[in-house]
């Protein structure tokens, strides 16, 4: 079984388990995966089920044939892609440096001021509109994992946080 089919099978099992456990996340993951791969064909590295603004969504980390990594978010109910961003190896990437006006440490302080907890992962990215952002996965005191974005130019929280329900795959 190839990696993509294995991820789909595992995600389907988790979604079924969550539905049985009474969680609020539902929607066809396969529909969203097809939409995400249509935008950025490649290998799906991770799948996350999330809630943002009260809406269930899926997030796919995809590595394309050129080795670029993309994060694509899709509404679970409709299968519509709602966000795309290119993930970068680090803040030294020239495209990121040209936009960033605040440091990653200052962005982290902003995120933690609003969502106290432990940062368990961080990323830098270029959004579809060309803006740069820092992204932090924060484990809060109540055990929830929140994904929080901070605009790298303005230093402001850039959107509603996303609560991670589950993740399949390991971030690279």
C-alpha angles and dihedrals in degrees: 000000000000122000094256093053091045091052091049092049093048093046091050090052092050093047090050090049092048092049089052091048090055098249118158097235116103139144138101109294091190092060091052092045091054090049092048093048090048088060095043114014113206144081120331107228101178140004123204129188110212144172118220125170088353092302127116115234142166126228122203126194106207130185110207127211090268091056095252116140122224133188112210123184124199134184108248095214099051104022089232119148107236104174140021128182137167113238115218131208093238146334091273091075106120093230090054096042091053090060105032116099098165130054125250089244092056090047089050091053090052092050094047093047089061098033110028117203142081122317105230097175139005135192140179122219148170112234123222089258090056097254121133124233144180116222124200130189105210125191104211128209091260090058097253120133113223125192108214126186125204121192107242093212102045101024091228127132100261105203147350111304118248121230111217112225096179142337131211117199132023123276112241 
